[in-house]
Amino acid sequence: MADNNVTFSYILSKGVSIFEKGSTLYLIRKNPLSTITLNPAWAPVLNLLNQREYISFNEVCTHVNADPAKIGIFLNSLVRKGFMESRGYRSLSDYPSVTVIIPVRNRPEDISECLTSLIKLDYPAEKIEIIVVDDASDDNTPEVVSSFPVRLIKNTIRMQASYSRNLAAKEAKGDIIAFIDSDCVAHPLWLKELVPAFIDESNGAVGGKVDSWFDKKAVDRYEKGSSSLNKGNRSRSSKEEGNFFYLPTCNLLVKKELFIKLGGFHIDMTVGEDVDFCWRLKDGGYDIEYRPAGVVFHKHRNKIWAFFKRRFQYGTSEPLLQKKHPDRLKKMFYLPLTVLFWLTVLAAALSGHYLLFLLCGVILIVDTHLKWMKGEKKALPIKYMQILCAVFRGYFVSGYYWCAFFSRYYLFLTFILAPSFPMTTLILIINHLLVAVCEYFIKKPSSSLFSFIFYFTLDQLAYQLGVWYGCFKNRSFNPVNPVISRWRS
């Protein structure tokens, strides 16, 4: 998250270089190896940002003849793609009005902490409206809410969170609706970090990082890095992420006009309604952007049974979502040489004919040479060894994602197959453990490896049992039966 006193600025990421050839401008990133082609008109800006120090956004705007809004959109796209970094947040001369909406039921202490954090937001007070919808609480939650300078709407009977959010949205006066949950606490710069994303008119919604409020228990440390609500530390957008991208309602800002136009959340859904809304928004021609600096802290369920039950509930929503959005078929992609490489590795490991590993090396070199020849045609300054490392990394990533799919949806088979198919069971267990270890080193939690594997296994089992339960209930098995297609770059 940004420091309130840091100037909004940009810098080229470490390992990124600029290469110009004729009328074409390239940005080349070493790790992971990737290139992007740009209009030469951006050369003055990129050369300025190549000085290996942060350059303020205002100074960048003086070096190119373009609308500052378009400059910001362009630079942010490079941040999302890993070619650039930013710090600080873009201040606006006129901030839009925002209505913060919080549904609550029987959470007097949580809603008090949530509202206290919202009162302390660093945002023009006259531009903020806060609406709390009490969903027929049978304790003193309404009285606690009434002690704050906010608007309270009461449901006489329990109607669930989606209905409550929709009800408040119709009453909202703000141009932007900001959803947060009653068990969340907002960072003071929450809105200032996220609201500028709407400068890009293609964005219909924006959200930020959902961090863990707790950190004492092992499950807390697991949730901090592996919660499905936490989208990580990298800026992302449906522009690059595709049609499955979504953001959770506990940290979600939406244009009010668009929210009303889309009919709000589907009130028949108690889990997955945020995914459904984001997908409908994307289908309507708008994008969803994730900016990790806009932080809220979530008081997740930190008891094992509650943790397992919630993951199970998340899993049940996937088949229903697939049924509601039949065009969004889950796809798994492959490349022929990548498949051949891993089949050869598997054959060598299972047969004991380790000379087959030499064939793996041949496949790797052939693939590298083919890609090197493509780079040579463009005369890009990329060394052969860089391409070799990138190809091997691509093989590893591809293998990881296929293994992760089986761990995510088929780990439970180890309990069913163990008596009759011990070798298959062993392969599934090894597959799962490899995925768990990779996740541990990718996310770098503060817990031990053993603790992480335990909660990761519990997470995977709970989620996939929920998915399979939902598959049978909805008679739709698309989530566990993806379409397999050849990747075409």
N, C-alpha and C positions, 0 to 999 in steps of 0.2 A: 504494500500500500504506500501511497505517496506521502511525503512530508509536506505539510501545509506551506512551508517556506521555500520549497524547491521550485525553481523556474521550470516550466514545461519545456522539455528539450529532447533532442534525438541524437543518436550516434549509430554508426554502422556497427553491427555485431562483430565480435572477435572472429577472425578467420574469413571475413568477407572482403572481397577485392572487386575493383571496378576494371572492366576491360572494354575498350572501344575498338570496333573494327568497321571502318567505313562509316556508314550511316546507322550502324546498329550499336546499341549500348547493352552490355551484359553485367549482371551482378553474379559473382561466383562465390559460393559458400563451401568451405573445405569439409566441415563436419556437421551433419551428414552432407556429402557431396551433392550439390544441386546448383542449377543455374536458372536465371530469369532474364528475359529479354525486355528492355525498356525503351521508351522513346528518348532519343538523344537530347531532347529539350530539358530532361531532368539532370543532365550531366553537371551543370553548375551546382545544383543542390547536393548531389551525391559527392562531388569533389570536396565541397565544404564539410560535409559530414564525415569525410574520410580522414579528417585531421586527428582522429583518435581522441577526441574530447567532445563532450556534449555541447551541442549548439542549440540555442533557444529557438523555439518555433517562430517567434517574431522575426529573428534574424534570417531564418530559412526563407521566409516569405518575401524578403527584400531581394532575393537572388533569382526569383523566377516570376515571370509575368503570368500569374494565374490567380484564380479566386482562392483565398486562404482556406475556405471550406474544402475545395478540391485537393489542395495541397495536403491538408490534414488527413483526408480519406486515403490518398495515395500513400503517405508515410505510414499510416496505421496498417495498411495492407501489407507493407514490407515488414512491419513488426510481427504481424501474425504469421508470416511465412518464415520468420527467423533470420531475416537479413538485416534487421535493425532493432535497436532497443530504445525505449523511451523512459523518462522519469518525470515526476510531477504530474499535474493534471492541467488541462486546458481551462482557464477561467473564461467565463462568458460575461459580456457587458450587460446582458439582460437574461437572467435565468428564467426558465419556464415555470409555471405553477405546477406543483406536484401534490397529489393526494396519496397519502400512505394508508394502506388498508391492511388491517389485522383481524382475522377471525380468531375467536378464543372460546374455550369452554373449560371451566373449572381449573384455571391456572392463575390464581391471584398473585402469587409471588413472581412467576415468569412474566406475566403481562406488565407488572409494575417495573421490572428491570428493563423490559423491552421499551416501554413508553418513556422511561427515564433516559434511555439512550437516544430516542428519537427527539426528545425535547432539547438535547444537547447537540443536535446535528449542526454542522457548520454549513448553513444554507440560509438564504434570506427568509426570515421568520414570516414575513407577509406573503411569501410564495408557497408556504407549506400548510396543508390541511391534513389532519389525522382522523381517520374514522376507524373505530373499533366495533366489530359486530359480535355481540355476545350470543353464543349459540345455546340458549336456554340453560345456562349454568345453574346448578343447585347449591352453590356456595356463595362466598362474598366477592366473587370476581367482578360483578357489575359495580359494586360499591367502590372497589379499588380503582376501576377505570374512571369512575365519576370524579375521583379526586384529582384527575389530571385535566389540563385544558384541551380536551379532545372531544370529538363528537361520538356519542355512544348510540348504537342501534341494537335493539334487543329482539331476538327471535323468541316467540312464546313457546314454540316447540323446537326440538332439535332438528336442524335442516342440513347439517354437514358444512364443511368448509367451502366447497365450490359454490353452493347457493349463497352463502354469506358473502363471499367475495363479489359475486355478481350483483347482489343487492346493494352493496356499498359502492360499487363502480357506477351504478345508475345514479347515485346521489352525489358522486364526486364532482367537485368544482374544478379540479386541476386539469391541465392539458395532458399531463402524464400521470399514470397510475403506478404506484410503487407498492408491490406486494412484499410483505414480510410476515413470518410466522410469530406467534406469541411466545414461542420458546427460543427466540433469537434476540440477539443484541447487536445493534448497528454500530459500526465504526463511525466516528464523527464526520469523516469525509465520504461516507457511503454515497450520498446523492451527487456530490460534486465530482466524484470520480466517474459516475455512470451517465449522468444527464448529457454531457457533451457528445456521447455516441450518437445522439439523435440529430447532430449536424449532418450526418450522412442520412439523407432522406429515404434511402432504401431500407434503413433499419426500422423495423416495427417494434422490436423488443430488445432489451439489453439486460444483462445480469452480471453479477460479480461472484467472487469466491465465497463459498460457505465453509468457514473454518470451524474447528472444534472448540467449544467453550471449555470443555473438560480436558484434563491432561494427566490425571493422577493414576488411573487404572490402565491395565494393558489394553483393554478394549478401547479406551479413549485414544491411546497412541495409535492404535490401528485405524480408528475412524478418522483421525486427523489427516491421514494421507490417502485412505482408501474408501472413504465414504462415497457413495454414488452421487451425493449432492455436491461434492467437491470436484470441480472441473479442472483443477490444477493451477499451475502458475504461469501458463502461457496463454496469451490472448488468442481467441478463436472466433470464428464466424461461420455461419451456415453457407457463406459464399464459398468457402474452401471445404468445409466439413461435410456438406451434402444434406440430403433430405432427412436424415435420422437425427440431426443435431437438435438438442433441446436444452432448456434451462429450468431449474426447479422454482416453484412459486415462492419459496422462502426468501428468494433474492431475485426479484424479477420486476423490471420496469417496462411498461407498455404504453403506447400512445392511446389515450382514452377513446378517441374517435374510432380507432381501429379495433379496440377491444369490444366496443359496443357493436360495431359492424359485424364482427365475427360471432356475436352471440355469447361472448364470455366463455366460461368453463362449462363443460357438459356436466350437469348436476347428477347424472346417473353413475358417474365415476367417482369412487372414493380414493383410488390410487391410480396414478398415471394421467390424471387430468391435465397436468402441466405439459406432459409430452404431447398429448392430443392437441392442446391449444397451440403449442409451438409448431406442430406439423401443419395445422390448418392455416396458421399465419404464413408459413413458408409457401403453402399451396396458393395463398392469396397474392403472392408476388413480393412478399417482404422478407427481409433477412433478420436473423437473430445474432447478436454479437455478445461475446463474453469478454469482460475486462476484469481480470483477477484483482485489480487494485480496489474495486468496490466491494469491501468486505462486510459480511455479517457473521456473527459467531452463533453456532447452533448447539443447543443443549440436547445432544443425541441420546438415544436410549443406551445406557451403559451397564445394563445387566444382561447376562448371556441369553436368557430366554427371550427377553424383550428385543434384543439384537437379532436373534434368529427369526423371531416372528415377523419383525419389520422387513427383513430381507425376503422372507417368504412372500409377504404381501406385495413387495415390489415385483417379484417374479410373476405373480398372478396377472399383473397388468399387461405383460408383454403379448400374450396371445389375444387379449381383448383389443389392444392397439392394432395388432396385425389384422384383426377382423374388421375394425373400423376403417383402416387404411390399407385395403388390399393391394394397392399399387406399390406400396413400400415393401417390396420383397427383400428379405435379407440375402445378401450376396457374398460369396467367398470367391476370391480371385486367385488365379495361379498363372505362373509362367512355365512353359515346358521345360526349360533347362533347370529351373529351380526345383521342380518336381523330380526330375531325373537325378539331380544332386542328392536330394534327401532320400529318395528310394535306394540309391546306391549306398548311402551312409547306413540306412537301416539294414540293407542286405549284408553289408560287411559286418555290422555289429551282431546280427543274429546268426550268421553262418560261420563266423570266425575266419573268413577269408579276407584278411586285412589288406591284401594287395588291391582289393576293390577301392580302398581309400585313394590309391593312385589315380583311379578313374575319376574320383571326385575332383582331384586336382586338375585333371585334363578338362573337365566340364567347366570349372571355375576360370581357367585360362582362356578357353574358347569364348565364353560369355564376355569376359573382360575385353578380349581382342575385338569382338563385334562392336561393343560400346565405344572402345577407343577409336575405331575407324569412323564412327559417327561424329565423335568430337573433333577428329582430324579434319573432317570436311568443313567444319565451322572455324577451324584454326584457333580453337580455344586453348588458353595456356593451362591445360590440365595434364598432370603427369600420369604415366601408365600405372604407377603404384597407387596413386590416389583412386583411380578407377577400379583397380583390383580390390582395394580395401572397401570401396563403396559396394562393389558387387557381392563380396563376402558378407558385408553388413546386411545387404538386401536379402541374401539367403537366410541369414540368421533371423531377421525380423519376420520374414514370411513363415519360417518354421515356427517361430514363437506364436504368431497369431493363429495358426492352425492348431497348435497344441493348446492355446488359451481357449479356443472354441470348445474343444473336447472337455477341458477342465470345467468350463462354465456350464455346460449343459449335460454332460454324460459321466461325471465323476461317480454318481450314485450307482452306476453299473458295477463298480468294483465289489459292492456288497452282494449283488445278485450273481455275478459271474464267478466269484472266488472259488466256490466248491467244485465247479465243473471245468472252468477254464483258468487255471492258475497263471499261465503265461500271459494271457490277455489281460488279466487283472494286474499283473506285475507291470506290464507296459503302461496301463492307464495310471497306475500309482506313480511310476517314474515320470510320466508325462506331466502329471499334476504337480509333483515336487519341483520339476524343472521350471514350470511356469511360476510357482510360488517363489522360488529363489530369484528368478528374474525380476518379479514384481518387487521383491524386497530391495534389490540393489537399484532398481529404477526409482522407487519412491523414497528410499532411504529413511525409514521411520526411526523413531528414537527407541523402539522396542527391540528385544532380541530376535534373532532369526527364528528360533523355536516358537516364541510367542506369536510372531507374525504368521508363520505357517499354520498354527492352530486356528487363529481367527480367520485367516484367508480360506482355509478348508471349510470352516463353519459357514462362512459367507457364501462360498460357491455352492455348498450342499443346500443351504436354505433357499437360495435364489432359484436354483434349478428345480428343486422340488415344487416351488411355487409356479414356475413356468410349466412344468409337466401337468400339474393340477389344472392350471388354466387352459392348457391345450386340450385336455379331455373334456373340461367343462364347456369350452367354446367350440369344440370339434374342429380345431384349427391347429395344425402342427407345423406351420410355417416357421416359427421361431427356432425350432430344432432341426429343421430340414431346409437349409439355405440353398439358393440357386448357385451352382458352381459354374463359373465362367472364366474364360481365358482373358487375362489382362491385356488390354491394347492401349499402349501409350500414345 
